[in-house]
Amino acid sequence: MKVILTDEIKSLGHRGDIVEVSAGYARNFLLPKELALPATPGNQKRLEQQRKQYDLRVEKDREKASEVARAIEGTTLVLRKKAGEHDALYGSVTSSELAEALAAKGFTIDKRRIELEEPIKRLGTHTVHVKLHKDVTVGVQVEVLAG
C-alpha cells in the first residue's frame, strides 16, 4: 500500500515522501496515529499544493532575513563590562546581552539565533555570527570595553 508520510519516520523516510508499506502496517499503525495518509490522487495533489506554499513561505523568509542581514552588516556593538587584570572579564558576554544590544540598535533578534563559538571572556573586538535563516548568517563586531 502506498502512503504519504505526514511526519518523519526513521525507517521509512521524511515528511511528504510517498512510500510503499504493507497494508497491515499502514492500517494498524501509520494511519491511526496520523503518521501517514493513503496515497490517493487527491492527497497527492494536496501534498503538492502544500509543498508549493511551503517553498514560497521559505523563500519569503529568506528574503526578509537577507534584508535584515544587509541592515545589520557592519554594525558594531559596544558593551561595557567589569574587567580584572590581563583584560579578563568578570563573567562573560552572553547571547542575551548581545540580543539586548542589537535591540537597542533597532534589531529584534532572538538570543538563540546568536552563535557564540566560545564565550567572550576578554576585552577587545570579537566577531559574533547571527543566524537569521538556515541559509543567511551575518557577522557582527562586538567591542567589549572596561567599564
N, CA and C atoms as a LAMMPS dump frame, in Angstrom:
ITEM: TIMESTEP
0
ITEM: NUMBER OF ATOMS
441
ITEM: BOX BOUNDS ff ff ff
-5.0000000000000000e+02 5.0000000000000000e+02
-5.0000000000000000e+02 5.0000000000000000e+02
-5.0000000000000000e+02 5.0000000000000000e+02
ITEM: ATOMS id mol type element x y z
1 1 1 N 0.857 -1.18 0
2 1 2 C 0 0 0
3 1 3 C 0.897 1.236 0
4 2 1 N 0.579 2.193 -0.841
5 2 2 C 1.343 3.434 -0.898
6 2 3 C 0.721 4.445 0.052
7 3 1 N 1.599 5.117 0.831
8 3 2 C 1.146 6.147 1.767
9 3 3 C 2.04 7.375 1.628
10 4 1 N 1.499 8.516 2.05
11 4 2 C 2.246 9.769 2.1
12 4 3 C 2.56 10.032 3.568
13 5 1 N 3.827 10.143 3.901
14 5 2 C 4.218 10.365 5.297
15 5 3 C 3.881 11.793 5.719
16 6 1 N 3.251 11.923 6.88
17 6 2 C 2.931 13.248 7.415
18 6 3 C 3.919 13.653 8.502
19 7 1 N 4.83 12.749 8.828
20 7 2 C 5.847 13.011 9.83
21 7 3 C 7.087 12.212 9.441
22 8 1 N 8.242 12.578 9.969
23 8 2 C 9.455 11.835 9.662
24 8 3 C 9.469 10.539 10.459
25 9 1 N 9.721 9.445 9.773
26 9 2 C 9.834 8.13 10.407
27 9 3 C 11.181 7.564 9.978
28 10 1 N 12.041 7.265 10.954
29 10 2 C 13.418 6.871 10.662
30 10 3 C 13.517 5.749 9.634
31 11 1 N 12.734 4.707 9.811
32 11 2 C 12.877 3.54 8.944
33 11 3 C 12.235 3.72 7.571
34 12 1 N 11.4 4.769 7.4
35 12 2 C 10.674 4.936 6.138
36 12 3 C 11.123 6.141 5.324
37 13 1 N 11.189 7.302 5.946
38 13 2 C 11.564 8.485 5.185
39 13 3 C 11.132 9.768 5.859
40 14 1 N 11.144 10.84 5.074
41 14 2 C 10.847 12.172 5.574
42 14 3 C 9.402 12.552 5.308
43 15 1 N 8.988 13.631 5.926
44 15 2 C 7.639 14.153 5.739
45 15 3 C 7.423 14.477 4.258
46 16 1 N 6.297 14.037 3.721
47 16 2 C 5.966 14.304 2.334
48 16 3 C 6.404 13.219 1.37
49 17 1 N 7.215 12.265 1.826
50 17 2 C 7.643 11.168 0.956
51 17 3 C 6.483 10.211 0.706
52 18 1 N 6.436 9.66 -0.491
53 18 2 C 5.46 8.622 -0.815
54 18 3 C 6.213 7.3 -0.768
55 19 1 N 5.775 6.406 0.134
56 19 2 C 6.477 5.141 0.338
57 19 3 C 5.5 3.973 0.238
58 20 1 N 6.055 2.809 -0.051
59 20 2 C 5.283 1.568 -0.131
60 20 3 C 5.481 0.819 1.185
61 21 1 N 4.378 0.515 1.877
62 21 2 C 4.424 -0.251 3.124
63 21 3 C 3.38 -1.358 3.039
64 22 1 N 3.468 -2.314 3.958
65 22 2 C 2.461 -3.377 3.961
66 22 3 C 1.119 -2.787 4.391
67 23 1 N 0.055 -3.379 3.906
68 23 2 C -1.289 -2.872 4.199
69 23 3 C -1.567 -2.904 5.699
70 24 1 N -1.128 -3.949 6.379
71 24 2 C -1.36 -4.058 7.821
72 24 3 C -0.638 -2.971 8.602
73 25 1 N 0.614 -2.684 8.231
74 25 2 C 1.388 -1.637 8.9
75 25 3 C 0.716 -0.28 8.719
76 26 1 N 0.241 -0.04 7.505
77 26 2 C -0.442 1.226 7.237
78 26 3 C -1.748 1.303 8.016
79 27 1 N -2.565 0.271 7.924
80 27 2 C -3.899 0.273 8.524
81 27 3 C -3.848 0.264 10.056
82 28 1 N -2.915 -0.49 10.633
83 28 2 C -2.888 -0.665 12.088
84 28 3 C -1.975 0.306 12.831
85 29 1 N -1.011 0.905 12.141
86 29 2 C -0.076 1.773 12.854
87 29 3 C -0.022 3.185 12.274
88 30 1 N 0.34 3.308 11.003
89 30 2 C 0.581 4.634 10.425
90 30 3 C -0.678 5.487 10.341
91 31 1 N -1.754 4.928 9.807
92 31 2 C -2.979 5.713 9.623
93 31 3 C -3.65 6.079 10.949
94 32 1 N -3.816 5.143 11.913
95 32 2 C -4.454 5.538 13.185
96 32 3 C -3.663 6.595 13.964
97 33 1 N -2.337 6.552 13.877
98 33 2 C -1.51 7.533 14.6
99 33 3 C -1.288 8.798 13.784
100 34 1 N -1.937 8.883 12.624
101 34 2 C -1.845 10.034 11.729
102 34 3 C -0.4 10.346 11.329
103 35 1 N 0.383 9.279 11.145
104 35 2 C 1.755 9.432 10.673
105 35 3 C 1.821 9.383 9.154
106 36 1 N 0.702 8.97 8.533
107 36 2 C 0.656 8.872 7.076
108 36 3 C -0.781 9.013 6.595
109 37 1 N -0.903 9.322 5.311
110 37 2 C -2.197 9.384 4.626
111 37 3 C -2.15 8.412 3.456
112 38 1 N -3.285 7.837 3.075
113 38 2 C -3.277 6.996 1.875
114 38 3 C -2.85 7.832 0.664
115 39 1 N -2.089 7.236 -0.231
116 39 2 C -1.57 7.965 -1.392
117 39 3 C -2.6 7.997 -2.514
118 40 1 N -3.727 8.64 -2.258
119 40 2 C -4.76 8.8 -3.281
120 40 3 C -4.393 9.988 -4.163
121 41 1 N -4.949 10.059 -5.367
122 41 2 C -4.647 11.219 -6.227
123 41 3 C -4.998 12.555 -5.557
124 42 1 N -6.09 12.592 -4.801
125 42 2 C -6.474 13.827 -4.11
126 42 3 C -5.457 14.237 -3.061
127 43 1 N -4.99 13.256 -2.273
128 43 2 C -3.982 13.554 -1.25
129 43 3 C -2.652 13.954 -1.885
130 44 1 N -2.31 13.345 -3.014
131 44 2 C -1.066 13.703 -3.694
132 44 3 C -1.132 15.132 -4.229
133 45 1 N -2.292 15.512 -4.748
134 45 2 C -2.472 16.874 -5.26
135 45 3 C -2.371 17.881 -4.111
136 46 1 N -3.004 17.543 -2.974
137 46 2 C -2.957 18.425 -1.805
138 46 3 C -1.521 18.553 -1.29
139 47 1 N -0.788 17.436 -1.295
140 47 2 C 0.613 17.457 -0.866
141 47 3 C 1.432 18.388 -1.761
142 48 1 N 1.198 18.314 -3.058
143 48 2 C 1.93 19.165 -3.998
144 48 3 C 1.627 20.642 -3.746
145 49 1 N 0.368 20.969 -3.468
146 49 2 C -0.002 22.357 -3.169
147 49 3 C 0.664 22.825 -1.879
148 50 1 N 0.686 21.955 -0.864
149 50 2 C 1.325 22.319 0.403
150 50 3 C 2.817 22.549 0.206
151 51 1 N 3.455 21.731 -0.632
152 51 2 C 4.884 21.911 -0.904
153 51 3 C 5.152 23.252 -1.578
154 52 1 N 4.294 23.621 -2.527
155 52 2 C 4.469 24.901 -3.214
156 52 3 C 4.316 26.062 -2.232
157 53 1 N 3.286 25.993 -1.367
158 53 2 C 3.086 27.05 -0.371
159 53 3 C 4.276 27.12 0.579
160 54 1 N 4.767 25.965 1.008
161 54 2 C 5.91 25.913 1.908
162 54 3 C 7.14 26.533 1.241
163 55 1 N 7.377 26.184 -0.026
164 55 2 C 8.528 26.738 -0.744
165 55 3 C 8.43 28.253 -0.87
166 56 1 N 7.221 28.767 -1.145
167 56 2 C 7.028 30.218 -1.233
168 56 3 C 7.301 30.89 0.11
169 57 1 N 6.8 30.28 1.186
170 57 2 C 6.995 30.837 2.52
171 57 3 C 8.478 30.849 2.887
172 58 1 N 9.179 29.761 2.567
173 58 2 C 10.611 29.691 2.859
174 58 3 C 11.362 30.765 2.076
175 59 1 N 10.983 30.972 0.824
176 59 2 C 11.643 31.994 0.002
177 59 3 C 11.397 33.396 0.564
178 60 1 N 10.164 33.674 1.019
179 60 2 C 9.87 34.979 1.629
180 60 3 C 10.683 35.174 2.897
181 61 1 N 10.766 34.121 3.719
182 61 2 C 11.55 34.208 4.95
183 61 3 C 13.019 34.468 4.64
184 62 1 N 13.532 33.812 3.601
185 62 2 C 14.931 34.001 3.222
186 62 3 C 15.166 35.439 2.758
187 63 1 N 14.224 35.993 1.986
188 63 2 C 14.364 37.374 1.516
189 63 3 C 14.336 38.361 2.679
190 64 1 N 13.407 38.149 3.635
191 64 2 C 13.362 39.022 4.819
192 64 3 C 14.672 38.941 5.588
193 65 1 N 15.176 37.716 5.769
194 65 2 C 16.426 37.529 6.501
195 65 3 C 17.581 38.215 5.777
196 66 1 N 17.584 38.174 4.459
197 66 2 C 18.645 38.839 3.689
198 66 3 C 18.589 40.352 3.863
199 67 1 N 17.373 40.905 3.896
200 67 2 C 17.225 42.35 4.12
201 67 3 C 17.751 42.74 5.494
202 68 1 N 17.388 41.965 6.51
203 68 2 C 17.857 42.246 7.872
204 68 3 C 19.375 42.097 7.926
205 69 1 N 19.911 41.091 7.246
206 69 2 C 21.361 40.87 7.24
207 69 3 C 22.087 42.062 6.629
208 70 1 N 21.545 42.604 5.532
209 70 2 C 22.168 43.783 4.913
210 70 3 C 22.148 44.969 5.873
211 71 1 N 21.064 45.093 6.648
212 71 2 C 20.955 46.206 7.595
213 71 3 C 21.915 46.024 8.775
214 72 1 N 22.058 44.797 9.239
215 72 2 C 22.907 44.525 10.408
216 72 3 C 24.391 44.552 10.036
217 73 1 N 24.714 44.153 8.814
218 73 2 C 26.105 44.04 8.391
219 73 3 C 26.853 45.35 8.623
220 74 1 N 28.01 45.244 9.228
221 74 2 C 28.805 46.429 9.503
222 74 3 C 28.487 47.071 10.843
223 75 1 N 27.488 46.548 11.544
224 75 2 C 27.127 47.084 12.853
225 75 3 C 28.161 46.65 13.884
226 76 1 N 28.54 47.578 14.735
227 76 2 C 29.446 47.268 15.836
228 76 3 C 28.706 47.492 17.141
229 77 1 N 28.68 46.48 17.969
230 77 2 C 28.048 46.587 19.283
231 77 3 C 29.133 46.894 20.304
232 78 1 N 28.877 47.879 21.149
233 78 2 C 29.834 48.245 22.186
234 78 3 C 29.223 47.879 23.53
235 79 1 N 29.921 47.013 24.263
236 79 2 C 29.464 46.583 25.586
237 79 3 C 30.516 46.959 26.614
238 80 1 N 30.055 47.443 27.746
239 80 2 C 30.961 47.771 28.847
240 80 3 C 30.78 46.723 29.937
241 81 1 N 31.892 46.082 30.305
242 81 2 C 31.866 45.035 31.327
243 81 3 C 33.006 45.276 32.31
244 82 1 N 32.81 44.807 33.522
245 82 2 C 33.879 44.894 34.515
246 82 3 C 34.963 43.888 34.156
247 83 1 N 36.203 44.361 34.256
248 83 2 C 37.329 43.501 33.891
249 83 3 C 38.398 43.567 34.967
250 84 1 N 39.127 42.506 35.072
251 84 2 C 40.222 42.424 36.034
252 84 3 C 41.552 42.566 35.323
253 85 1 N 42.557 41.948 35.897
254 85 2 C 43.892 42.009 35.319
255 85 3 C 43.942 41.255 33.994
256 86 1 N 44.865 41.647 33.159
257 86 2 C 45.119 40.986 31.874
258 86 3 C 43.877 40.956 30.98
259 87 1 N 43.045 41.985 31.07
260 87 2 C 41.854 42.133 30.223
261 87 3 C 40.843 40.998 30.364
262 88 1 N 40.866 40.286 31.46
263 88 2 C 39.908 39.195 31.672
264 88 3 C 38.626 39.761 32.282
265 89 1 N 37.501 39.357 31.75
266 89 2 C 36.212 39.832 32.259
267 89 3 C 35.806 39.055 33.498
268 90 1 N 35.03 39.717 34.35
269 90 2 C 34.376 39.015 35.45
270 90 3 C 33.096 38.441 34.86
271 91 1 N 33.079 37.164 34.575
272 91 2 C 31.943 36.565 33.88
273 91 3 C 32.24 36.545 32.392
274 92 1 N 31.185 36.56 31.589
275 92 2 C 31.369 36.561 30.139
276 92 3 C 30.215 37.299 29.48
277 93 1 N 30.373 37.6 28.212
278 93 2 C 29.314 38.243 27.441
279 93 3 C 28.388 37.132 26.95
280 94 1 N 27.094 37.259 27.24
281 94 2 C 26.134 36.222 26.868
282 94 3 C 25.353 36.616 25.619
283 95 1 N 24.706 35.648 25.035
284 95 2 C 23.885 35.922 23.854
285 95 3 C 22.705 36.818 24.22
286 96 1 N 22.229 36.744 25.457
287 96 2 C 21.139 37.629 25.903
288 96 3 C 21.587 39.085 25.881
289 97 1 N 22.798 39.345 26.355
290 97 2 C 23.32 40.713 26.345
291 97 3 C 23.502 41.22 24.915
292 98 1 N 23.941 40.339 24.04
293 98 2 C 24.112 40.73 22.642
294 98 3 C 22.761 41.01 21.99
295 99 1 N 21.747 40.207 22.314
296 99 2 C 20.4 40.432 21.771
297 99 3 C 19.853 41.77 22.256
298 100 1 N 20.108 42.114 23.53
299 100 2 C 19.662 43.407 24.068
300 100 3 C 20.383 44.557 23.364
301 101 1 N 21.676 44.389 23.104
302 101 2 C 22.436 45.437 22.412
303 101 3 C 21.934 45.614 20.979
304 102 1 N 21.586 44.519 20.32
305 102 2 C 21.012 44.612 18.973
306 102 3 C 19.641 45.28 19.021
307 103 1 N 18.859 44.979 20.059
308 103 2 C 17.536 45.597 20.207
309 103 3 C 17.677 47.103 20.407
310 104 1 N 18.709 47.523 21.136
311 104 2 C 18.94 48.952 21.342
312 104 3 C 19.272 49.653 20.018
313 105 1 N 19.83 48.908 19.074
314 105 2 C 20.136 49.47 17.749
315 105 3 C 18.953 49.335 16.792
316 106 1 N 17.863 48.71 17.267
317 106 2 C 16.66 48.607 16.44
318 106 3 C 16.451 47.267 15.761
319 107 1 N 17.228 46.257 16.115
320 107 2 C 17.086 44.927 15.515
321 107 3 C 16.575 43.953 16.568
322 108 1 N 15.404 43.398 16.345
323 108 2 C 14.853 42.424 17.281
324 108 3 C 15.295 41.037 16.833
325 109 1 N 16.263 40.486 17.549
326 109 2 C 16.822 39.173 17.223
327 109 3 C 16.698 38.292 18.46
328 110 1 N 16.215 37.074 18.26
329 110 2 C 16.109 36.109 19.353
330 110 3 C 17.517 35.689 19.78
331 111 1 N 17.737 35.596 21.073
332 111 2 C 19.073 35.268 21.578
333 111 3 C 19.553 33.9 21.097
334 112 1 N 18.626 32.996 20.767
335 112 2 C 19.025 31.669 20.295
336 112 3 C 19.593 31.708 18.879
337 113 1 N 19.403 32.816 18.185
338 113 2 C 19.94 32.95 16.827
339 113 3 C 21.38 33.468 16.83
340 114 1 N 21.849 33.902 17.99
341 114 2 C 23.216 34.418 18.105
342 114 3 C 24.137 33.251 18.434
343 115 1 N 25.111 33.032 17.562
344 115 2 C 26.006 31.887 17.714
345 115 3 C 27.347 32.337 18.277
346 116 1 N 27.606 31.935 19.505
347 116 2 C 28.898 32.2 20.132
348 116 3 C 29.731 30.931 20.01
349 117 1 N 30.813 30.989 19.246
350 117 2 C 31.659 29.809 19.089
351 117 3 C 32.273 29.422 20.43
352 118 1 N 32.617 30.429 21.199
353 118 2 C 33.11 30.236 22.562
354 118 3 C 32.737 31.483 23.347
355 119 1 N 32.605 31.369 24.659
356 119 2 C 32.209 32.541 25.449
357 119 3 C 33.228 33.678 25.311
358 120 1 N 32.715 34.9 25.287
359 120 2 C 33.589 36.078 25.211
360 120 3 C 33.987 36.426 26.638
361 121 1 N 35.271 36.216 26.959
362 121 2 C 35.742 36.423 28.326
363 121 3 C 36.886 37.424 28.407
364 122 1 N 37.154 38.13 27.301
365 122 2 C 38.248 39.094 27.286
366 122 3 C 37.79 40.399 26.665
367 123 1 N 38.451 41.481 27.063
368 123 2 C 38.206 42.775 26.438
369 123 3 C 38.719 42.724 25.006
370 124 1 N 38.176 43.578 24.169
371 124 2 C 38.647 43.644 22.791
372 124 3 C 37.506 43.51 21.802
373 125 1 N 37.874 43.327 20.551
374 125 2 C 36.893 43.209 19.477
375 125 3 C 36.745 41.745 19.094
376 126 1 N 35.51 41.302 19.018
377 126 2 C 35.199 39.913 18.69
378 126 3 C 34.144 39.897 17.586
379 127 1 N 34.141 38.837 16.794
380 127 2 C 33.12 38.664 15.763
381 127 3 C 32.145 37.591 16.223
382 128 1 N 30.86 37.928 16.144
383 128 2 C 29.792 37.007 16.536
384 128 3 C 28.902 36.802 15.318
385 129 1 N 28.457 35.58 15.106
386 129 2 C 27.594 35.276 13.966
387 129 3 C 26.141 35.207 14.41
388 130 1 N 25.265 35.827 13.611
389 130 2 C 23.826 35.808 13.864
390 130 3 C 23.189 35.035 12.718
391 131 1 N 22.546 33.924 13.056
392 131 2 C 21.91 33.082 12.037
393 131 3 C 20.455 33.507 11.912
394 132 1 N 20.16 34.252 10.857
395 132 2 C 18.82 34.794 10.649
396 132 3 C 17.907 33.797 9.949
397 133 1 N 18.498 32.886 9.197
398 133 2 C 17.755 31.877 8.434
399 133 3 C 18.736 30.734 8.224
400 134 1 N 18.258 29.564 7.861
401 134 2 C 19.196 28.451 7.694
402 134 3 C 20.246 28.738 6.621
403 135 1 N 19.937 29.633 5.679
404 135 2 C 20.876 29.978 4.617
405 135 3 C 21.506 31.359 4.781
406 136 1 N 21.077 32.137 5.775
407 136 2 C 21.538 33.524 5.915
408 136 3 C 22.169 33.722 7.295
409 137 1 N 23.471 33.976 7.29
410 137 2 C 24.198 34.256 8.526
411 137 3 C 24.985 35.544 8.318
412 138 1 N 24.999 36.392 9.342
413 138 2 C 25.71 37.662 9.239
414 138 3 C 26.652 37.796 10.437
415 139 1 N 27.815 38.383 10.184
416 139 2 C 28.782 38.615 11.249
417 139 3 C 28.605 40.006 11.843
418 140 1 N 28.694 40.096 13.159
419 140 2 C 28.557 41.367 13.869
420 140 3 C 29.804 41.548 14.731
421 141 1 N 30.378 42.75 14.68
422 141 2 C 31.534 43.057 15.512
423 141 3 C 31.054 43.447 16.907
424 142 1 N 31.665 42.872 17.924
425 142 2 C 31.345 43.194 19.313
426 142 3 C 32.614 43.731 19.955
427 143 1 N 32.532 44.968 20.434
428 143 2 C 33.676 45.578 21.1
429 143 3 C 33.38 45.608 22.591
430 144 1 N 34.18 44.897 23.355
431 144 2 C 33.996 44.824 24.798
432 144 3 C 35.019 45.746 25.449
433 145 1 N 34.502 46.737 26.186
434 145 2 C 35.353 47.725 26.845
435 145 3 C 35.243 47.586 28.35
436 146 1 N 36.274 48.02 29.056
437 146 2 C 36.238 48.003 30.517
438 146 3 C 35.314 49.111 30.991
439 147 1 N 34.517 48.807 31.969
440 147 2 C 33.61 49.845 32.437
441 147 3 C 33.054 49.468 33.712
